[in-house]
Structures are given as structure tokens and as C-alpha cells.
Amino acid sequence: MEKPSNLLLKLSRRLFENPDKQEQFIDALINPQPFHPGIIWCQNKPETLPFTVEVPTIWQPQFVDRLLLGEKPGKYPLHQQGYYYCLDFSSIFAASVLLTIPQPVRLVFDMCASPGGKSVFVWKALQPDLLISNEVIGKRLGSLISNLKRCQISPCTVVNRDSSVFAEKIPLSSDLVIVDAPCTGQSLLAKGEKAPGCFHPTAINRSANRQKRIIANSAQLVAPQGYLAYMTCTYSAEENEQVCEWFLSKFPHFQAVRVSYLDKYQSHLSNIPCYRIFPQDRLGAGAFTVLFQNTEVGQAQELDLDNLSGVWMNTHHPEAENTDKSLSQ
């Protein structure tokens, strides 16, 4: 086995007390193994499939399939035709907290949306009256728009602004805000990819500070009784549990929601209801996820889409024709 770096060793000891679990975690990162691919069905599933589907997990929604190891769903015509969206099964785990949110849902705002997996998931799961997908990094907009267009996600609009802009322009407007936060990306190593410097304390602290800023701005958008989902694809507690604890201390009117079907994945690093998988669990490269609810009582603020300066919009939806560029509750 390749010798792990000192920083990886330190992380493993912070995450796990048990030496065997430390070794399993390290081995999963320095000797990466393939994971079962995941797909979200955006259109009705054909009766005959070109690939083999695994037995679903108990928390897996019906519109998601986990495929046989080694399957490459992106190569089939059904993918190009927009029947499904391909993603790491860790992302399915992270997004599964959204399944506990009651319908109907009027407005969903995906703050860090590219390349679009969480937007596709929430559109399929909750069927909101409008989905707004934001991506602040201009060069990532192309893949986001391409995926939403291919998968026929509608009604949907794509925007390209910093989170602080929305906190000011559309406060208390959204039934759900998703923050799939930019992070150090430590789980990339479990997929055999590069993530230079991902274990360095400076990178972790810089990332955690950015995450706190984004989640604080995002909280401003959440309507009374609405939800805020926070998730990452990294392992450091500083970017996960500690961000959640900081958030609840700064925004005491939010509370973490227990997601009963994920109880077995409760993080052992916090008493807050929050959930993790690690690469050695073999469900995916790793993910952290938590769902908060705004406990305040009141009405959502009306949303004027003219405030958003969208860069792309798809409104081929019968309900969307009656919105007149605004949503109110």
C-alpha cells in the first residue's frame, strides 16, 4: 500500500478513533476502487434498459437507479436524449435529505448548481413551480445550462451572481435553498482524481470560511417554514459539522431536521442530525448532508424574476405561463 501523507494520517485520526476504520479510510483514498454509477430518470423509464440495475437502498427514490459496477450509462443514446442524468451515487445520498420536504413546493433556489445534479434531483423529487439554478463561476455555466436543457428541466431559470446579491434582492422568497457547497474536494481522491492540497489546514480553513459566507447569505433567501439543505463532497469536520454548528449559533431560528431513513448514517462527530457516507462504505466516494428548517412564522416574499437577470430560462410548463414573472405565496 502506498504510504499516506502525514496530513491524511492526521485527518483519519480526527475522523475515526478505531485504527481499523482509519486504515480502511486511508486505503480507500490511496487505492481507489470503482463505485456503482447512479442515474436520475428525468423522463419515463423505458421497459427495456441497455444496462443492469442493482437492488435499491432503502432511502433511494424510485426515480433513481444504481447500476452494476462497470456500467457506463453516459455512452447510450438514452443519455443524449435526456432520459437520465448520470452522477456519483454519493450525490444521490446527499440529495436524499430533500425527500423529507413536504409538497407542494413553489420555489427552489440551487445556490451552487453546476453541473446540475442537485437541480435535476430536486426538480424530479419535489416538482417545484419554479427552479432557479445559480452558478457564480462563469466558465461553469455552459455545462449547467447544457445539462438542464438536455434533461428538459422546466420551468427553470439559470442565474450567475454572488450569493450576497440574492440575499439582498430576494430575501425570504424560497421554499428550499440548496447549498452544495464548494469544498476542498477530498472525495475526488477516492475516485482516482487529483485534489492538490486538499488536506492542508490553510485550504480547509479557507474553504470553511467561504462555506460559512455562502450558507449565511443563502439563509436570507429561506421563507418562513422553508428549508435550507447544506452538503459537501469532502471529509473534514471543519467544512461539515463545524460549519453547521457555526450556522446554528448565528441563525438560531433555524433547526436541523432529523431524516429518519438516514439514521444509520448519522455523523458520529456531532449531535446535530447530519449524515455522512465514507468511501469505505462502498456507496460512493463520500458525502456530508444536513437539512435545516426556518422555524419562523410568516409569508414568503413575492419574487420578481426581473431582479435576477437570468442568463437562460426554460418555461415550457403549463403552470409557468401564468406566473407573469413573479411568484407569491
C-alpha positions in Angstrom: 0.0 0.0 0.0 1.2 3.5 -0.9 2.4 5.4 2.2 -0.2 8.0 3.2 0.8 11.6 3.8 1.1 13.0 7.3 -1.9 15.2 6.6 -4.0 12.3 5.5 -3.0 10.4 8.6 -4.0 13.3 10.8 -7.4 13.6 9.1 -8.1 9.8 9.5 -7.3 10.1 13.3 -9.7 13.1 13.6 -12.4 11.2 11.8 -12.1 7.8 13.4 -11.0 6.6 16.8 -10.8 3.0 15.7 -7.4 2.1 14.0 -9.1 -0.3 11.6 -11.5 2.3 10.4 -8.6 4.7 10.0 -6.8 2.2 7.8 -9.9 1.4 5.7 -10.5 5.1 5.1 -6.8 5.7 4.1 -6.8 2.6 1.8 -10.0 3.8 0.0 -8.2 7.1 -0.9 -4.8 5.8 -1.9 -6.0 2.7 -3.6 -9.3 3.9 -5.2 -11.8 1.4 -6.5 -14.7 2.0 -8.9 -18.1 2.7 -7.5 -21.6 1.8 -8.8 -22.8 4.6 -11.1 -26.0 6.4 -10.3 -28.6 7.9 -12.7 -31.7 10.1 -12.2 -34.5 9.4 -14.5 -35.8 12.7 -16.0 -38.3 11.1 -18.4 -40.3 7.9 -18.1 -38.1 4.8 -17.8 -38.3 2.6 -20.9 -39.4 -1.0 -20.4 -36.1 -2.3 -21.9 -32.8 -0.9 -20.5 -29.4 -1.1 -22.0 -27.7 -1.6 -18.6 -28.2 -3.7 -15.4 -29.7 -2.1 -12.3 -28.7 -3.0 -8.7 -31.1 -3.6 -5.8 -32.1 -0.2 -4.4 -31.2 1.1 -1.0 -34.0 1.8 1.5 -33.6 5.6 1.0 -33.2 5.6 -2.7 -36.2 7.2 -4.6 -38.0 5.4 -7.4 -36.6 7.9 -10.0 -33.0 6.9 -9.2 -31.2 3.7 -10.2 -27.8 2.4 -9.0 -26.2 0.4 -11.8 -24.0 -2.6 -12.0 -20.3 -2.0 -11.3 -18.6 -1.1 -14.5 -21.6 0.2 -16.4 -21.1 3.4 -18.4 -24.6 4.9 -18.7 -23.2 8.1 -20.4 -22.5 6.2 -23.6 -26.0 5.3 -24.6 -28.4 7.2 -26.8 -30.9 7.5 -23.9 -28.4 9.8 -22.2 -28.0 12.1 -25.1 -31.8 12.2 -25.5 -32.2 13.4 -21.9 -33.8 10.4 -20.4 -31.5 10.4 -17.4 -28.7 12.3 -15.7 -25.5 10.5 -14.6 -23.9 11.2 -11.2 -21.9 9.7 -8.4 -24.1 7.8 -6.0 -22.7 9.9 -3.2 -24.6 12.8 -4.7 -27.8 10.8 -4.5 -27.2 10.2 -0.8 -26.6 13.8 -0.1 -29.7 14.9 -2.1 -31.9 12.3 -0.4 -32.5 14.6 2.6 -34.7 16.6 0.2 -37.2 13.7 0.0 -38.4 14.6 3.5 -39.6 18.0 2.4 -43.5 18.2 2.1 -45.1 19.2 -1.2 -46.3 21.4 -2.8 -43.1 23.4 -3.3 -43.3 26.7 -5.1 -39.8 28.0 -5.4 -36.4 26.1 -5.1 -33.1 28.0 -5.4 -30.0 26.0 -6.0 -27.1 28.3 -5.0 -24.1 26.4 -6.3 -25.7 24.5 -9.1 -23.2 23.5 -11.8 -23.0 20.9 -13.3 -26.7 20.4 -12.3 -27.1 17.1 -10.5 -28.9 18.5 -7.4 -31.1 20.8 -9.6 -32.2 17.7 -11.6 -32.8 15.7 -8.4 -34.9 18.4 -6.7 -36.9 19.1 -9.9 -37.8 15.4 -10.1 -38.3 14.9 -6.4 -40.4 18.0 -5.5 -41.7 19.3 -8.8 -41.4 22.9 -7.8 -43.4 25.6 -9.6 -40.0 27.2 -10.4 -36.4 26.1 -10.1 -33.7 28.8 -10.1 -30.2 27.4 -10.6 -27.3 29.7 -9.8 -23.6 29.4 -10.7 -21.3 32.2 -9.8 -18.3 30.9 -11.8 -18.9 31.9 -15.4 -16.9 29.1 -17.1 -19.2 26.5 -15.3 -22.4 28.0 -16.7 -22.1 26.1 -20.0 -22.3 22.6 -18.5 -25.1 23.6 -16.2 -27.3 25.0 -19.0 -26.4 22.1 -21.3 -27.5 19.5 -18.7 -30.7 21.3 -17.7 -31.6 21.8 -21.4 -30.8 18.2 -22.3 -32.8 16.8 -19.4 -35.7 19.2 -20.2 -35.8 20.7 -16.7 -38.7 23.2 -16.7 -39.8 25.7 -15.5 -36.2 26.7 -14.7 -34.0 29.7 -14.9 -30.2 29.9 -14.6 -28.6 32.9 -13.0 -24.9 34.0 -12.5 -24.5 36.1 -9.3 -22.7 36.0 -6.0 -24.8 34.7 -3.1 -24.8 38.1 -1.4 -26.7 39.6 -4.3 -29.6 37.2 -3.8 -29.6 37.8 0.0 -30.2 41.5 -0.8 -32.6 41.2 -3.7 -34.9 38.2 -3.0 -34.9 37.6 0.8 -37.5 35.2 2.4 -38.6 34.1 -1.1 -37.6 30.4 -1.4 -39.3 27.3 0.0 -36.0 25.5 -0.3 -32.4 26.7 -0.9 -29.8 24.1 -1.7 -26.1 24.8 -0.9 -24.0 22.1 -2.5 -21.0 24.0 -1.1 -17.6 24.4 -2.9 -15.1 22.5 -0.8 -11.6 21.0 -0.7 -13.0 18.0 -2.7 -11.2 15.4 -0.7 -13.5 12.7 -2.0 -12.0 13.2 -5.5 -9.1 11.0 -4.4 -11.5 8.1 -3.8 -12.5 8.3 -7.5 -8.9 8.3 -8.6 -8.8 12.0 -9.4 -6.5 14.8 -8.2 -7.2 17.3 -5.5 -3.9 19.0 -4.8 -3.5 20.5 -1.2 -7.0 19.2 -0.2 -5.7 18.1 3.3 -3.7 21.2 4.1 -5.1 23.3 7.0 -4.9 26.5 5.1 -7.0 25.1 2.2 -9.5 23.6 4.7 -9.9 26.9 6.7 -10.2 29.0 3.5 -12.9 26.6 2.2 -14.8 26.6 5.6 -14.8 30.4 5.7 -16.2 30.6 2.2 -18.8 28.0 3.0 -19.9 30.0 6.1 -20.3 33.1 3.9 -22.4 31.2 1.3 -24.7 29.5 3.9 -25.2 32.7 5.7 -26.2 34.5 2.6 -28.4 31.6 1.5 -30.2 31.6 4.8 -31.5 35.0 4.0 -33.4 33.6 1.0 -35.3 31.0 3.0 -39.0 31.8 3.5 -40.6 31.2 6.9 -41.1 27.5 7.5 -38.8 26.9 4.4 -35.8 24.7 4.2 -32.0 25.0 3.7 -30.0 22.0 2.6 -26.3 22.0 3.1 -24.0 19.3 1.6 -20.4 18.7 0.6 -18.2 16.1 -1.1 -15.4 16.4 1.4 -14.5 14.8 4.8 -13.0 17.5 7.1 -15.2 18.3 10.0 -14.2 21.9 9.7 -16.1 22.0 6.3 -19.1 20.0 7.6 -20.2 19.6 11.2 -18.4 22.7 12.3 -20.0 24.8 9.6 -23.4 23.5 10.8 -22.6 24.3 14.4 -21.5 27.8 13.5 -24.6 28.3 11.3 -27.0 27.3 14.1 -25.2 29.7 16.5 -25.6 32.6 14.1 -29.1 31.7 12.9 -30.9 30.3 16.0 -34.3 30.5 14.2 -33.1 27.5 12.1 -33.1 24.0 13.3 -31.6 20.8 11.9 -34.3 18.3 10.7 -33.9 14.6 11.6 -34.2 12.5 8.5 -35.2 9.1 9.9 -34.4 7.0 6.9 -30.7 8.2 7.2 -30.4 7.4 10.9 -27.8 4.7 10.3 -25.6 7.3 8.6 -25.7 9.9 11.5 -22.4 11.6 11.8 -20.6 10.4 15.0 -18.8 13.8 15.0 -21.9 15.9 16.0 -25.1 15.7 18.0 -26.8 17.7 15.2 -28.9 15.5 12.9 -26.4 15.3 10.0 -25.4 12.4 7.8 -22.2 11.0 6.2 -21.0 8.3 4.0 -17.3 7.4 3.5 -15.6 5.7 0.6 -15.1 2.5 2.5 -18.9 2.2 2.8 -18.8 1.5 -0.9 -21.9 3.5 -1.7 -19.9 6.3 -3.3 -16.8 8.5 -2.9 -18.2 10.2 0.2 -20.7 12.9 1.1 -22.0 15.0 4.0 -25.6 16.3 4.2 -27.9 18.1 6.5 -31.4 19.7 6.2 -32.3 22.9 8.2 -35.7 24.5 8.6 -36.5 28.1 9.2 -38.8 27.9 12.2 -40.1 31.5 11.9 -43.8 32.0 11.0 -45.0 34.3 8.2 -45.5 34.6 4.5 -42.9 34.2 1.7 -41.9 37.4 0.0 -43.0 37.8 -3.6 -40.3 37.1 -6.2 -39.8 39.3 -9.2 -37.8 37.5 -11.8 -36.7 40.8 -13.3 -34.5 41.2 -10.2 -32.5 38.1 -11.2 -31.1 38.9 -14.6 -31.3 35.3 -15.8 -28.8 34.0 -18.4 -31.1 31.2 -19.5 -34.7 30.3 -19.0 -36.9 27.3 -19.9 -40.6 27.9 -19.1 -42.2 25.2 -21.3 -44.6 24.3 -18.5 -48.4 24.9 -18.3 -48.2 26.5 -14.8 -45.2 28.7 -15.7 -47.3 30.6 -18.3 -49.4 32.0 -15.5 -46.6 33.3 -13.3 -46.2 36.7 -15.1 -42.5 36.8 -13.9 -43.5 36.6 -10.3 -44.2 34.1 -7.6 -46.1 34.9 -4.5 -47.5 32.8 -1.7 
